[in-house]
Amino acid sequence: MRDVNKTFDLQGEVSEEERVSAAMEAFQKDINRTTATAMEACMHCGVCAEACHYYKQTGDPKYTPIWKLEVFKQAYKREAGPFSWLYKRFNLKKEVTLEQLEDWQELLYDSCTMCGRCSLVCPMGIDIATLVGQARHGMFKAGLVPEDFYKVAERAETEGSPLGATADVFEDRVDWMGDEFDTDVYFDQEEADILVTMSSIEIMKYPHAIGATAKILNTLGEKWTFRSEGYEATNFGMMSGSVEWQKNSTMKLINAAIDCGAKLVILPECGHAYGALRWQGAAMYGKPLPFKVQHISEYLADVISSGRLKVKKVDQTVTFHDPCQVSRRGGATEAPRTVMKALGVDLKEMTPTGDDAWCCGGGGGVVTIDRAKDLRYKVFELKMEQVEQTGSDTVLSTCSNCRQSYADAKDHFEWDKNIESLLELVADNIVEND
């Protein structure tokens, strides 16, 4: 039975038939050998359910990760699978309807951060998180994105930043942080070895990330720059399901790096920014990227391990939140731990941690969807329990989106824990060169 009280949003004034047709066309476009293998391989074992923070906290079977792909799978079975003729002839898989797509909007957006924990545990090796991202392509084409989410993604496309951090705003923040940290912040240099990027959350809410990055790079004597035509690393096109908008955001960074001759692009403390350029950038570009890409935690681990950057010991007990897109999905799990070891902090790991860590509940654009906040707070209780068990009052992370998610939950629950940036902790404890 359909839940008649469930809400959904629509974009554009088109007929029901046009919406369904657009979704189906996009679904079929994303069906390839890998997708088909995944669709055929699922044994409906339910292992992915226990790996999902939404199912874990609610017990509701509709939040089982593989079920979120049912309309995508239905389209595959009926239109593209090896037995599609049979499914059609005997109507074993019915045609996808607009009503289904409307119902699935909550499952594909409100209740999935694409954290990849389900992908990690699937005994058949199905990358469910990636398939959810592909299913969002069809939803976007059909004009079926949560309106809050859509507006943020649209703003990123039209203004260059999802939170209004335009080039002029960013330049003002750069000047401010240069004064605040008493350091040079290089902007629009014609030539540089390193292109540095920021996320909109850092620019607007955590601007000290700008000054901290500048201080570290200047201490190292790097030749670096921010570029006004390519500074925003957050990619809401990717998260919303628009391949076109995803590519536009990615190409700004790629072109900016090429224009200044950068050999390295440093991505900020932002999880999805890392995935968008590090792992999907070449696909958007159409060929291998002509520069190296590193998350800021990877860069810090490298320069500290090599002895180029020396840091003071910090007498502080902390726990660490692994951003899903940097650690589990990105592979940079050990880098922040290398940095924390050098800082000498007393690290109390959560259980589970690392690649198996629970998501904060705000990724994948979920934090932008107002109607999803009660569910988001419900799943965040998992993180609260984990942090409490460590006995630490401070949580470090390397993702500003996770930081925002923690801060929001801290206010909501009147929680007494602090969430801080590893980047900023490093900048505060540099041993200055003689």
N, C-alpha and C positions, 0 to 999 in steps of 0.2 A: 504494500500500500504506500502511496506517495504521501509524504508529510506536507499537507496543504499549508501549514504555518511557516514552512521554511522559506527564507528569503533568498533572492538571487537578483543579480543586476544584469542589465542589458545595455549594450552600446549600439547606436545606429538605429535607423528606422527602416528595417527590412522585414520581409515576410518570414514566417516560420520555415517554409521550404528553403528559402535562401540561406538561413542560418544553419540548418542541418546540412545542406549541400556544401557550404563552406567548411564546416567541421569535418565532414567526411572526406573532402578533397585533401585537407591538411593531414588528416589521419593517414590516408593512403600514401601521401607523399613521404611520410616518415617511416613507412614500412619497408624495411630492407632485410637482408639475411639475418642480421643480428636481432632485429625486432621480431621477425617471424620465428626464429629459434626460441626466443624468450617466451613468446605467446604459446608455442607448442610445448615448451618444457615444463611449465607450471604443473605441479602435482596436487595443488590445493592442500598442501600439508599443514598450512597455518603457522609455520615457524616464524614467518615475518611479523605476525600479529604481536607476539610477545616482545619483538624488538622495537615496536613502535610506541613512542611516548603517549600518543593519543589513545591507542587501544589500552595501553598499560594503565592509564589513569582513569579511563571511563568504563572499560570492559565492554564497550559497544562494538559488536562485530563489523559494523559499517566502516569503522576506521582501520580494518585490516588492510595493510598496504596494497596487496595485490587486488583487492576489491575496488580500490580507487581507479584501477585501470580497466574496469569492466566494459565501459562504453568503447574504449579504444580497442580492447580485445574483441568485442562484439563486431566492430567495424572490420577488423582483420579477418575474423572467422567467416563473415558473410561475404566480404568483397574481395579478399586477396589471398586467403589461405588455400592450401591444396584441395580442400574439400568444400570450397565456397559454393560450387554448383549444387552440392548436396544440401548444404545449409539453406540455400535460397529455395530450391525446389520444394523441400518439405518444411520450409519456414522453421528450421531447428534453431536458427539464430534470427531473431526478428530485426527489422530495420531500426536503427538508432532514431529516437524521436527527440524533439525539442524538449519535451518534458523530462526525459532522462538527462539531457545535457544540463538543464537548469538544476536538477537535483544533484548532479555531479560537480557543480561549481564549488560547493562547500568542500567536497572531498578532495578536489584537485588543488584548491587554493587555501581555504581557511584552515584545513586540518592536515596539511603536509608542508613541511619545511624542506623537503628533498634532502634530508640530512644523510641519507644513505645507510642508516643502520640496518634497515630491512635488506638492502642489497648485500651487506656484509654477511648476514646469517643465512641467506637463501641457499639451501643445499644444491640447487640446480644452477647457481651462479647467475641468476637473473638480476640485472641492474635495474631494480624497480624505480629507484630515484630518477635515473635518466629517462625512463619511460614516462614517468609523471611529467617531466619537463617537455617531452615530445607531445604528450596528450594536451598540455597547455597550448601548444601551437594551434591545435584545432579549436580550442575554446576561444583563443584570441581572435582567430579568423571569423568565428561565429558571433563575435561581439558579446561574449559571455564571461567577462572578467569582473571580479568584485570592483565596484565603482571607485572606492578609495584607492585601491591598488592601481587601477587603470589611470586615474588622474595623476598619480605620482609618476608612473611610467611615461605618460604623455608629456608631462612637464620636463622630464629628462630629455625626451626627444626634441621638444620645441625650444626649450630654454638652455639645455645643456647640463641641467642638474635637477634631480628629483626633489630637492629641498630648497631650490632657489639660490643655490650657491653659484651664481653666474661668475664669469671671468672677472668682472669688476668687483664683486663681493669678495671673491677669492684674493684678488690683489690687495684689497684693503686688509684682509686678515693676514696676509703675508707681511705687510708693512707693520701691523700691530705686533705680530709674534717676533719679528726681527728686533723690535724695540724691547719687547718683554724679555727675550732671552739674550739680548745684547749680542746678537750674532748676525752675520750676513745671510739673507735669504735670497737666493738667486732666482730671478724670474725672467723668462723669455730670453735666455742666453742663446746666441746663434749657434754656438758649438758647446757640446758637453758630452762627457763620457757616460753620465748617468742621467736618465730622465726619472724624476720622482713624481709620484701621483698621490692623490689624497681621496678619501671618500667624502661624500657630502655630509655625513654625520659628523666626521671629524672637523670639517670646515665650519659647520654651523654650531655644533654642540661641544666638541672637544678640540678646539683650535690649538691647544698646546702641543698636539701631535705635529703641527707644522714646525713650531720652534724646536721641538725635541729632535725631529729628523734633521733639521738644518744644523743644529749644534753638533750632532754626531758626525755628519758628513764633513763639516768644516774642521772638526778635530782631526779627522782622518786625512784632510787635505785633498778630498775628492773634487773633481771638476764636474759639477752637477747643476741641474736647473729644474724649475717648474716651467711648464709651458701653458700659456693662456688658451691655446687651441686644443690641448689635450692634458687635462689635469684630473678630471673626474673619473675615478676608477670604478665606481659603482655602476652596475649594468642592470637596470630595471627592465630593459628590453628582453634580456635573457630570462629573467624571473617571471615576467608577465606572460611570455609565450610568443613575443613578436620577434621573429628571426631578422626582419628588416631593421627594427630598432636596435636589436642586439648588435648587428653588424655595424650600424652607424656609430654606436658608442665605442665599439672596439677599434674601428678604423681611425677615430680621432686620436687614440693613444698610439696606434701604430704609426700614423703619419707624423705625429709630433716627435716620436722617437727617431724616425728616419730623417726628418728635417734638421734635427740638431746633431745627427750622427751618433746617437747614443748606442753604446755597446751593451748597456744594461738598463732595464726598466725595473724600478723598485715599486712594488705594490704595497699599499698601506695596510693597516690593521683592519682588513675587511675580507670576510670569507668568500662571498660570491664574486668579488672583484678578482680574487685569485683564480677561481675556476674559469671565469669568463675569458681572461687573457692567457693565463698559463696553460690551460688545457683545451680551450676552445678557440683561442685567438687565431691559430694557424688555419683552422677550418673557415673562419670568417675571411681571412686574408687570401686564402686560396693557395698558399704555399708556405713553406717553413718561415717562421719569423726571423728577421735578420738581426736579432739581438737576443740576449739572455733575459729571462724573466725570473724575478725572485720576490717572494713575500718578504716583508721587512724583517720578520723573525729569522728567516734563512740568511739574510744579509748580515744581521747582527751576529748570528752564530758563526758565520764564516770569519768576520773580522775580529771577533773575540778569540776564536780558536787559533787563528793564525798569529795572535799576539799584537795585531795592529791596533786594536782598541782595548785599553785596560780599564777595568771598572773596580770600584771600591766594594768591599764586603758590606752586605746589608743585614743588620740584625733584625730580621722580621720573619714571622711565621705566616705562610701563605698556602693557599691551594690554587690549583690552576684549572681553568675551564678551557677545554680543547674545542676550538671552533670547528664544526663539522666539515666545512668546505676547505679548511686549511689542513686539518689533521686527517680525519678518516677519508675524505674525498680528495684531498690535495696531496697527501703524502708527507707533509712537513710536520710530523708529529714530534720528532726529537729536537728540532731546532730550538724551540723555546726552552726546553729542558736544559740544553747546553748553555743557554744564556743564564737561566736561573742558577745553574750550578756555579757559573763564574761569579755571579752576584753573591753567592753564599747564603741564599735565603733558606729557611727551614721549610722545605716543601712537603706538605701533607697531601698526598694524592687522594683524589676521590675514588670511590669504588662504584661502578667501573670507571676506568679512565682511558686516556689515549684514544686509539682508534675505536674503542668500544664505548666511549663516553656517551652519556645522554645529551641530547640537544637542549638548548635553552628555550626552544619553542618560538623564537622570533624570526628565524631565517626564512628564506624562500619568499620574502615579501609579506609574510604573515603579520609582522609587527605593524604594517600599514593598514590592516583591515580592522576597522573599529568593531564590527559585529563579531569578530573572532576573539575579542580580548578575554571574555570569560573562560573560554576553552584554553586560551593561551596561559592564563593564570593557573588553571587547573593542572596543565602539564608542567608548568614551572615548579610546582611543588616537589617534583622529583629532584630538581636541582637543589632546592632548599634543603631537602633531606640529606642529599649527598654532602653539601657544604657543612651542615651542622655536624655530621658524623666525623668530619676531619678535625673539628675543634678550632678551625682557623676563622679569624674575623675578616680576613682580606682575601678576595678572589682576584687573581691576575688573569688576563686574557690577551689575545692578540687579534681581536675582532671588535671593532667599534659597534657593530650591529648587536653582537652579543652583550657588549657593555651597556648599550641602550636598553636591551631587553632585561638585563639584571637591574638596572637603575629604575626602570618602570615598575618592575615587580617589587623592588625594595620599597618604593613609595606606596604601592597598593597594599602590601602586607605589613607595612611599617616594620620592615625587617632591619636588623641592626648590623648587617654585613656591608662591607665596602667592596666595590668592584673597580679595579684599577688597570691601567695600561702597562704592559711590559716594556714597550718602547719608551714611555715617559720615565719609568723607573730606571732604565739604563741611562737616559740622558741626565737624570738627576745625580747619577753616581759615576760619572766619567772621571778617570784620573787624567787630568789635563797634561798635555805634552809640555816638556820644558822649553 
